[in-house]
């Protein structure tokens, strides 16, 4: 794997994680007072899972980009075009990823955050598809990210439903 794509995807992913974590407030009174579904994982699961998923996202995306930018590969012009489109899809995904925290924690709009998380899930599934097209093993490795985003959508929606009478968003 080339170091430049890895450095770029790692820096972008770290920036996304930092932007999201600045907004998060799991110890705040607003969040503690929300009703949550019985199937919500323990609090410690979230930083552990997200750290692993962000690392996966950075490495898998770097693998896809390195494969797409390889000169002299069969169909290299088309693969470079796919790689360029991949960069845009990757950027959109990262913006959606960080935005959830701001909508949920800062704006305190669980329904809006749940809807945005559904967009993130669709974007993540698309990113897995794009990754797989450029680098099959990287695409397979990225699949847990899309699955977790789907779980996050279900959890966000459940929290919004359980707290609808409080008119919290």
N, C-alpha and C positions, 0 to 999 in steps of 0.2 A: 504494500500500500504506500502511496506517495505521501510525504509528510505535509505538503502544502494543503491538499484537500482536508486532511485530518486536522491540521491547525485551524483552518477556517471553520470547519463544522464544529470542532470542539469549542472554539471561542464564541461562536454564535449560540451554541447550546448552553454554555455557561452563562452568557448574558441573558438568555431567556429564563433560565432557572433563577438567576439573581433578580430579574425584574418581577417574576412571579412571587418570589419569597419576600420581597419588600412589602408586597400588599397583604400577604397572609398573616392572619392573627388567630391561630387555633386556640390560644389561651385567653382570648378576649371574652368579655361577658356576653356579647351578642351571640357569638358562636356557641358558647357553652350552654346558653339558654335554648338554643334550637333543639327541636325534637329530631332524632336521627333514627333511621331504620335499624332493626336489630342485627342486620347482616353487614353493617358498616364495619370495616376492619378496625383494629385498634390503632390509635393515633401513631404509634411508632412505625406502622406499616407504610405510611405515606412517604416520609423522607427516604426510607430504605428502597421502596419500589421506584420512586421517581428518580433517585440517584442512579439506579441501575438502568432505568429506561432512558435517561438523558445520555448516559455513556453509550448505550446501544444505539441511540439515534445518531450520535456524533460519529461513531465508528462505521455503522452501516451506511450512513449517507456519504461518508468519505470514500468508502469502498465503491459505492455506486458512481460517485463523481470521478474517481480515478479510472474506473472502467470506461466511463463515457467519454473521457477526454484522451484516451489512449490513441496516439497517432499511429497510422498504418494498420489499424484493426479493420476487419471487414466491415464495410458500411460506416467508416469512421466519420464521414460528414454527417450522416443521419444520427449517429450516436452522439456527436458533439452537439447537435441541435436538441436531442433528448436531454443531454446533460445541462444545456442552458435552460430548458424548460423545467428541469428538476430543481435547479437553483431557485427559481421563482416559487415553485410549489413548496420547497423547503422553507423559504422565507415566510410565506403565508402561514404555513403550519406553525412556525415558531411564534409569530405574532398572535395567532389564535391561542396557542398554548399559554403564553404569558397573560393574555387578556382575561382568561377565565378567573384568575386570582383577583384581578381588579374589579371585575363585575360581581363576584361573589363576596369577597372579603371587604373591599373598600366601598363599593356602591351598595352592598347589602341587597342585591337583587338576585335571589336564587333562581327564579324562573328565567330571567334573562341569561344568567350564567349557565343554566341547563340547556337552553336553546343554543347558546354559543358553543357549549361543549359538544352538542350534536354536530355542529359544523366542524369542530376540531376532530371528531371521530371520523367524519367523512373525509376530511383532509388527510388524516393519518392513514386511512385505508388507501387513499389515492397515492400517498407517498410510498406505502409498502408496494403497491402495484408498480409505480415508477422505478423504485429501487430494484425490484425483481427483474424488471425489463433490462436494466443496465448491468445487474450483478445478482444472479439467482441466489447465491448463498447469503448475500447481504439482505436481500428481500425477505428471505425466510427468517433471518435473525431479527429483522425489524417488526415482524408480525406481532410480538407481544405488546409493543407500543400501541398499535391500533386497538388491540383487544382491551388493554387497560383504559384507553380513552373511552371505549364503549362502556366499560364498567363505570367509569367516572361520570358518564352521561346518565346512566341509570341511577347512580347514587345522588347526583345533583338533582335529578328530577324527583326522586323520593323525598329528599330533604325539602324541596320546594312544596311538594304536596302535603307533607306532614305539618308544614308551618303556614299554610295558606291563610288561615284565619287571622293571623297577626298582621296581615297586609304588609308583608316584608318584601314584596317584589313579585 
